[in-house]
Amino acid sequence: MNRLKAFFGGAAVLVVLCAAAAAGAAESMDYKAILAKTRAGVLATEDGTQPRTRVFGLLRVDGDRYWFCTGASKDVYKQMQTNNRISFCAWDTESNIVLNLDGPVTFVEDAALKAEFLDENPGIKSIYKSADNPEFKIFYLEPDTISSFDFVNGKVYHKK
């Protein structure tokens, strides 16, 4: 198992593995609890014909919305403006479950919500300083597909 964990240091490999997990039988799993605990993963966008991945932190799980933030001057923001469909992949190393969420993102300009996120995340606040910073963008993913793979049991789950 340690060799497996070392191998998955590469984000692109993790994204490929998550995509491979998409074909499977439906079973119940608490996706929200796993993501709320994991809080970080790999976010994939499209840059022309080239996929782009980067590590991203999850700000909050709220109902069926998974909240993130970024900067308006970043390539990832521009890519999501061109194509709002993304993929977010997270690995819970304790349970060895990989989750993949696919769907559209929606950007929200809500000063009160931005202020909440800044108060809850001091690291983000140190970057963007205030909710009225035009560089600070918040968005949510409301996935139309959630898939997962369990390394221990080899089971694939799928939810639409």
C-alpha positions in Angstrom: 0.0 0.0 0.0 2.9 2.4 0.7 4.1 2.0 -2.9 0.6 2.9 -4.1 0.5 6.0 -2.0 3.9 7.1 -3.3 2.8 6.4 -6.8 -0.1 8.7 -6.5 2.0 11.8 -5.9 1.2 12.7 -9.6 -2.1 14.5 -9.9 -2.6 13.5 -13.5 -2.4 9.8 -12.7 -5.0 10.3 -9.9 -7.3 12.0 -12.4 -6.9 9.2 -14.9 -7.6 6.6 -12.2 -10.7 8.6 -11.1 -12.0 8.6 -14.7 -11.5 4.9 -14.9 -13.7 4.5 -11.8 -16.7 6.0 -13.5 -18.2 2.7 -14.8 -19.7 0.8 -11.9 -22.6 -0.4 -9.9 -24.7 2.0 -7.8 -24.2 1.7 -4.0 -24.7 4.1 -1.1 -21.8 6.1 0.1 -21.5 9.3 2.2 -19.7 11.4 -0.4 -20.2 14.6 1.5 -18.7 13.3 4.7 -15.6 12.1 2.8 -15.1 15.4 1.0 -15.7 17.4 4.1 -13.0 15.4 5.8 -10.6 15.4 2.8 -11.0 19.0 1.8 -8.4 18.9 -1.0 -8.1 17.3 -4.3 -7.3 17.8 -8.0 -9.4 20.1 -10.1 -9.4 19.6 -13.8 -10.4 22.1 -16.5 -10.0 22.4 -20.3 -7.5 24.8 -21.9 -8.4 24.6 -25.6 -7.8 20.9 -26.3 -5.5 20.3 -23.4 -6.6 19.2 -19.9 -5.2 21.2 -17.0 -5.0 20.0 -13.4 -4.1 21.6 -10.2 -4.5 20.9 -6.5 -7.5 22.8 -5.0 -8.9 23.2 -1.6 -12.6 22.6 -0.9 -14.0 25.5 1.1 -17.4 24.0 2.1 -19.9 21.3 1.4 -23.4 22.8 1.4 -26.2 20.5 0.3 -25.3 19.4 -3.2 -22.9 22.3 -3.7 -19.2 22.0 -3.3 -17.6 25.5 -2.8 -14.2 26.7 -4.0 -12.5 30.0 -4.6 -9.9 31.3 -7.1 -8.4 34.5 -8.4 -9.9 36.4 -11.4 -6.4 36.7 -13.0 -5.6 33.0 -12.8 -5.8 30.7 -15.9 -8.1 28.4 -14.1 -10.7 31.2 -13.7 -10.4 32.0 -17.4 -10.7 28.4 -18.4 -13.9 28.0 -16.3 -15.4 31.1 -18.0 -14.8 29.5 -21.4 -16.0 26.0 -20.3 -17.8 25.8 -17.0 -17.6 21.9 -16.8 -14.9 20.7 -14.4 -13.9 17.5 -12.7 -12.8 17.4 -9.0 -11.0 14.3 -7.7 -10.2 13.7 -4.0 -8.5 10.7 -2.3 -9.3 9.8 1.3 -6.0 8.1 2.4 -7.6 6.6 5.5 -10.4 4.7 3.7 -8.5 4.5 0.4 -11.6 5.8 -1.4 -11.2 8.0 -4.5 -14.0 10.3 -5.3 -14.6 12.1 -8.7 -17.2 14.8 -9.1 -18.1 16.0 -12.6 -20.4 18.9 -13.6 -20.8 22.6 -14.1 -19.6 25.4 -11.9 -21.4 28.6 -11.1 -19.7 31.7 -10.0 -21.4 33.8 -7.3 -20.9 37.4 -6.4 -22.2 37.5 -2.8 -20.2 39.7 -0.4 -21.7 38.2 2.7 -20.9 34.6 1.6 -17.4 35.7 0.5 -16.9 37.3 4.0 -17.9 34.0 5.6 -15.4 32.0 3.5 -12.7 34.5 4.4 -13.5 34.2 8.1 -13.5 30.4 7.9 -10.2 30.2 6.0 -7.4 32.4 7.4 -5.0 31.3 4.6 -7.4 32.5 1.9 -8.0 35.7 3.8 -4.3 36.4 3.9 -4.3 36.3 0.1 -7.5 38.2 -0.8 -7.8 40.3 2.4 -11.5 41.3 2.0 -14.8 40.2 0.4 -14.8 43.3 -1.9 -11.5 42.4 -3.5 -12.4 42.0 -7.3 -9.7 39.3 -7.6 -11.5 37.0 -5.1 -14.0 34.7 -6.9 -16.1 32.0 -5.3 -17.9 29.3 -7.1 -19.6 26.0 -6.5 -19.7 22.7 -8.3 -23.1 21.0 -8.4 -22.1 17.6 -9.8 -24.2 15.7 -12.2 -22.0 12.7 -11.8 -20.2 11.4 -8.7 -18.1 8.2 -9.0 -15.7 6.5 -6.7 -13.2 3.7 -6.3 -12.4 1.8 -3.2 -8.7 0.6 -3.3 -9.2 -1.9 -0.4 -12.3 -3.7 -1.7 -12.0 -2.9 -5.4 -15.6 -1.8 -5.6 -16.7 1.0 -7.9 -19.7 3.1 -7.0 -21.5 5.4 -9.2 -24.2 8.1 -8.6 -25.9 10.3 -11.1 
